[in-house]
Amino acid sequence: MKSASAPLLFVTWLLTMCMWNTAWSQAEAPGSEVKSQLESRFSQDRSASHLTDTPSDDDAADSLTNDVAAFYRARGFRPVWQDQTQVSALVEALRELEDDGLSPEDYRPQALATQWARLTQDASSNARALADAEVAATSRLLLALRHLSRGKVDPASVDEDWKIGVDEFAPDYAALGQQVERGEIAATFDAARPEHPPYQRLRDGLARYRAIAEAGGWPHLAERESPLKPGGRHPDVALLRERLGVLGKPELLAADIDYYALEPLQLEAPEAEHYDATLAEAVRQFQRRHLLEDDGVIGPKTRAALNVPAASRVAQIRVNLERARWLLHDLPEQFVLVDIAGYQLSYYRGPEDVWRTRIVVGQPYRSTPTLRSEITHLNLNPTWTIPPTIYRDDMLPKIRNDLAYLEQENLKVIDYQGNALDPRDIDWEKPGNIMLRKPAGGDNPLGRAVIRFPNDYSVYLHDTPAQHLFNRPQRAASSGCIRVENVMEFVRLLLEDNPRWDAAALSEAVGSNESRTVRLEEPVPVIIHYWTVDTTRQGQLAFRPDIYERDDKLQRALDEPLDDALRLALE
């Protein structure tokens, strides 16, 4: 049967290729009708300088048209999609965007496949139809590459305080055309993705958690009046084991626990209902990964985290993949990444971080802003000039109630030139242009060091005398600035390339209790952003509480279909 069908298949393939070549023969020669069609459509430079780097829905269609025009101008308007394998590879790559948390249907891969299938079956297709199909493929390619490299959602549309510039989408169109001609579609998509390792780990995690969700997810732990504690026995313990992948679904183990261990835990229990020490350690790992008190007790908070559906974790990963597309591209070798929701600072000197530490961030009503800047200098033994919000909302009411508050808190009143003022000479109901400053010393909230970088929010990284706050699993306790644990080690790393500032010199400078400014020889980029999923080098994921309630808004925007104008631009 196979030998009989082989000649027929060969003949069918040969006829298809003949029709394909006939359809495109007019496009191969310079000055062909298809090339003329493309030139008439795109020869005029209609670039829209008013567009944002990551366009809104209103601008996206115009932006896509400009991208397509730039692509064909770079090629001298020669068509590029001349082989069915090229289009098939594009269709497949568009469908695989699901692995990046994007919606393939935004790019209508099936409609593209159908359009090109009709062309291969109709040798009489005219130049206009061929040009339409050409543009349809290129439009999908460029829109997908833009979304992969810069994100689908305009970050400013979901974060009113967004001030980070997203680099312009400006590929080398001539080189891109050559890649398409060589059929390197998958490689082109790979190159558009952020190359930073956490992005691929999020992609891998998305595949794992989708598999879990599609398999039915994990069991739900019912509410209890009393918590489950290590050492006890209860029927719910067997369900807990199943939830952690010990019974019934061992594939869950690698996906949803074991964040800190290098090797998977081997959980074997002779009694499924006995809450033994090994199971308690697995629970503590789960609690640490979700920033919960790691006591091994299944109370309301731990139960709630265990009961988050696998589908919700899928959505959370997708949201953080989009955030990664906003920021994790074109990164320098050396930079600082501040993870607000993870209460963590990472210092990178290469593709992987070389140092991590815990941080304290702003409370929800005084949230730490997202921003991108450069660390330029630091202050040792800093004075503390009270930020305007704290001065206005926290301190001014107390001063009006009792002027002695200034002396109790060791606060000095100064004008904008730094001159000392007598508090008794000031009308505290209308104090005017004054500032409050606390001298360097043990009670200074900035501690021994402040790390400075230009920004519109007057926020910075700093030490703190309140070291006990770092022991909390969730640390949203500041007024917006970021408190850093082990700050002097961070300072040493930032000054590592400056031989003048070794550990002994830093210790001597801090010990003098004199305020001084130290400038970095080269600025160090810093990114302060909001991540509710973290990754390890081993590929495990850690989920964080959405302390500023930003995930849902971004998920809705990510799931929103393309607007009508943009969909028409893909036709």
Residue pairs with C-beta under 8 A, 6 or more apart in sequence:
16 84
16 120
18 123
19 120
19 121
19 122
19 123
20 83
20 84
20 119
20 120
22 123
23 119
23 120
23 122
23 123
23 125
23 130
24 34
24 79
24 82
24 130
26 32
26 33
26 34
26 127
26 130
27 33
27 34
27 35
27 79
27 82
27 127
27 130
28 82
30 78
32 79
32 127
33 126
33 127
34 79
34 127
34 130
34 131
34 134
35 77
35 78
35 79
36 127
37 127
37 128
37 130
37 131
38 72
38 77
38 78
38 79
38 131
38 134
38 135
39 72
39 77
41 69
41 72
41 131
41 135
42 68
42 69
42 72
42 73
42 77
43 73
43 77
44 69
45 69
45 73
46 62
46 65
46 66
46 69
47 66
47 69
47 70
48 59
48 62
48 63
48 66
50 59
51 59
51 62
51 63
51 66
52 59
52 154
52 156
53 150
53 165
53 166
53 167
53 168
53 169
54 150
54 151
54 153
54 154
54 155
54 156
54 166
54 326
55 62
55 63
55 154
56 154
56 157
57 563
57 565
57 566
60 562
60 563
60 565
60 566
61 563
61 565
61 566
61 568
61 569
63 146
64 139
64 142
64 143
64 146
64 566
64 569
64 570
65 569
67 142
67 143
67 146
67 169
68 135
68 138
68 139
68 142
70 173
71 138
71 142
71 173
71 176
71 177
72 78
72 138
73 173
74 173
74 174
74 177
75 173
75 174
75 177
79 130
79 131
79 134
80 86
80 134
80 138
80 177
80 180
80 181
81 87
81 116
81 133
81 134
81 137
81 138
81 180
82 181
83 183
84 116
84 120
85 183
86 137
86 180
86 181
86 183
86 185
87 112
87 113
87 116
87 137
88 113
89 183
89 185
89 186
90 109
90 112
90 137
90 140
90 141
90 185
91 109
91 110
91 112
91 113
92 185
92 186
93 144
93 185
93 186
93 188
93 189
94 104
94 107
94 109
94 112
94 140
94 144
95 104
95 109
96 104
96 189
97 103
97 104
97 107
97 144
97 147
97 148
98 104
99 203
99 206
99 207
100 148
100 193
100 203
100 206
100 321
101 206
101 317
101 318
101 319
101 321
101 322
101 558
102 147
102 148
102 152
102 558
103 558
103 559
103 561
105 561
106 147
106 152
106 561
106 562
107 140
107 143
107 144
107 570
108 140
108 567
108 570
109 140
112 136
112 137
112 140
115 132
115 133
115 136
116 133
116 137
118 125
119 125
119 129
119 130
119 133
132 571
136 570
136 571
139 569
139 570
140 570
141 180
141 185
141 188
143 566
143 570
144 189
144 192
145 169
145 171
145 176
145 188
145 189
145 192
146 169
147 325
148 189
148 192
148 193
148 325
149 169
149 192
149 193
149 194
149 325
149 329
150 166
150 167
150 169
150 325
150 326
150 329
151 166
151 322
151 323
151 325
151 326
152 322
152 325
152 558
153 322
153 554
153 557
153 558
155 162
155 164
155 166
155 326
156 162
157 557
158 550
158 553
158 554
158 557
159 370
159 530
159 550
161 367
161 369
161 370
161 457
162 370
163 369
163 370
163 371
163 455
163 456
164 326
164 327
164 370
164 371
164 372
164 527
164 529
165 372
166 326
167 329
167 330
176 188
179 185
179 187
179 188
180 188
193 199
193 200
193 325
194 324
194 325
194 328
194 329
195 329
196 324
196 328
196 329
196 331
196 351
197 351
197 352
197 535
197 537
198 324
198 328
198 535
199 321
199 324
199 325
199 328
201 535
201 536
201 539
201 541
202 317
202 320
202 321
202 324
202 533
202 535
202 541
203 321
204 539
205 255
205 317
205 533
205 535
205 539
205 540
205 541
206 314
206 317
206 318
206 321
208 254
208 255
209 255
209 310
209 313
209 314
209 317
209 541
210 314
211 251
212 218
212 249
212 251
212 252
212 255
212 256
212 310
213 309
213 310
213 311
213 313
213 314
215 249
217 309
217 310
217 311
218 242
218 243
218 245
218 249
218 252
218 256
218 306
218 310
219 239
219 242
219 243
220 307
221 236
221 239
221 240
221 243
221 298
221 303
221 306
221 307
222 236
223 303
224 236
224 298
224 303
227 297
227 298
227 299
227 300
228 234
228 236
228 237
228 240
228 275
228 297
228 298
229 275
229 296
229 297
229 298
230 275
230 276
230 277
230 279
230 280
230 283
230 296
230 297
231 275
231 276
232 275
233 271
233 273
233 274
233 275
234 273
234 275
235 273
236 298
237 272
237 273
237 274
237 275
237 279
238 247
238 272
238 273
240 275
240 279
240 283
240 298
240 306
241 247
241 267
241 269
241 272
241 279
242 248
242 249
243 252
243 306
244 252
244 253
244 256
244 257
244 267
244 279
244 282
244 283
244 286
245 251
245 252
245 253
245 254
245 255
245 256
245 257
246 253
246 267
246 269
246 279
246 282
247 272
253 264
253 265
253 267
254 264
254 540
255 541
256 286
257 265
257 282
257 285
257 286
257 289
258 264
258 265
258 282
258 285
258 540
259 285
259 288
259 289
259 536
259 540
259 541
259 542
260 285
260 288
260 289
260 536
261 285
262 538
265 278
265 281
265 282
265 285
267 278
267 279
267 282
268 278
269 276
269 278
269 279
280 296
281 296
283 296
283 298
283 302
284 294
284 295
284 296
285 294
286 292
286 302
286 305
286 306
287 293
287 294
287 295
287 296
287 302
287 305
287 473
288 294
288 473
289 540
289 542
289 543
290 302
290 305
290 542
290 543
290 544
290 545
291 342
291 343
291 473
291 474
291 544
291 545
292 301
292 302
292 305
292 473
293 301
293 473
294 473
298 306
305 543
308 543
313 543
315 551
315 555
316 532
316 533
316 543
316 551
317 533
317 541
318 555
318 558
319 532
319 551
319 554
319 555
319 558
320 531
320 532
320 533
322 554
322 558
323 529
323 530
323 531
323 554
327 372
327 527
327 529
331 348
331 525
332 525
333 348
333 349
333 350
334 348
334 349
334 524
334 525
335 348
335 524
335 525
335 526
335 527
336 345
336 346
336 347
336 348
336 375
336 524
336 525
336 526
336 527
337 345
337 346
337 348
337 353
337 526
337 527
337 529
338 344
338 345
338 359
338 461
338 482
338 526
338 527
338 528
338 529
339 345
339 346
339 529
339 530
339 531
339 534
340 361
340 362
340 367
340 368
340 370
340 528
340 529
340 530
340 531
340 547
340 548
341 530
341 531
341 532
341 544
341 545
341 546
341 547
341 548
342 531
342 532
342 534
342 542
342 544
343 358
343 359
343 360
343 361
343 474
343 475
343 476
344 356
344 357
344 358
344 359
344 534
345 356
345 357
345 358
345 359
345 461
345 482
345 484
345 490
346 353
346 355
346 356
347 353
347 354
347 355
347 356
347 490
347 493
348 354
352 537
354 493
355 489
355 490
355 493
357 484
357 485
357 486
357 489
357 490
358 470
358 475
358 485
359 461
359 475
359 482
359 483
359 484
359 485
360 464
360 466
360 469
360 470
360 475
360 476
360 477
360 478
360 482
360 483
361 367
361 368
361 475
361 476
361 477
361 478
361 482
362 368
362 476
362 478
362 479
362 480
362 481
363 476
363 477
363 478
363 479
364 476
364 547
364 548
364 549
366 389
366 478
366 479
366 480
367 480
367 548
368 459
368 478
368 480
368 481
368 482
368 528
369 455
369 457
369 459
369 480
369 528
370 528
370 529
370 530
371 455
371 456
371 457
371 459
371 527
371 528
372 525
372 526
372 527
372 528
373 453
373 454
373 455
373 525
373 526
374 453
374 454
374 523
374 524
374 525
374 526
375 451
375 452
375 453
375 494
375 520
375 523
375 524
375 525
375 526
376 452
376 453
376 454
376 519
376 520
376 523
377 452
377 517
377 518
377 519
377 520
378 449
378 450
378 451
378 452
378 491
378 494
378 517
378 518
378 520
379 446
379 449
379 450
379 452
379 515
379 516
379 517
379 518
380 448
380 449
380 491
380 506
380 509
380 510
380 515
380 516
380 517
380 518
381 440
381 448
381 509
381 510
381 512
381 513
381 514
381 515
381 516
382 440
382 444
382 446
382 449
382 450
382 462
382 515
383 437
383 438
383 439
383 440
383 444
383 446
383 515
384 437
384 438
384 444
384 445
384 446
385 435
385 436
385 437
386 395
386 411
386 435
386 436
386 437
386 438
387 458
387 479
387 480
387 481
388 458
389 479
389 480
390 479
391 435
391 436
394 479
395 405
395 409
395 411
395 436
396 428
396 431
398 405
399 405
399 406
399 423
399 428
400 428
400 429
403 423
403 424
403 428
405 411
406 412
406 413
406 423
406 436
409 438
410 438
410 439
410 441
410 443
411 436
411 437
411 438
412 420
412 436
412 437
412 438
412 439
413 420
413 421
413 422
413 423
413 426
413 434
413 435
413 436
414 420
414 421
414 434
414 435
414 436
414 437
415 421
415 433
415 434
415 435
416 433
416 434
416 435
421 434
426 432
426 434
438 444
438 445
440 513
440 514
440 515
441 513
442 465
443 465
444 465
445 462
445 464
445 465
445 466
446 462
446 463
446 464
447 462
447 463
447 464
447 465
447 487
448 463
448 487
448 488
448 510
449 462
449 463
449 487
449 488
449 491
449 510
450 460
450 461
450 462
450 463
451 460
451 461
451 462
451 484
451 487
451 490
451 491
451 494
452 460
453 460
453 526
457 480
459 480
459 481
459 482
459 528
460 481
460 482
461 481
461 482
461 483
461 484
461 487
461 490
461 526
462 481
462 482
462 483
462 484
462 487
463 483
463 484
463 487
463 488
464 483
464 484
466 483
467 485
469 475
469 477
469 483
470 485
474 545
474 547
476 547
482 528
484 490
488 506
488 510
491 506
492 501
492 503
492 506
494 520
494 524
495 501
495 506
495 518
495 520
497 521
497 522
498 520
498 521
501 518
509 516
530 548
530 550
531 544
532 543
532 544
532 545
532 546
532 551
533 541
533 542
533 543
533 544
534 541
534 542
534 544
535 541
535 542
536 542
546 552
561 567
562 570
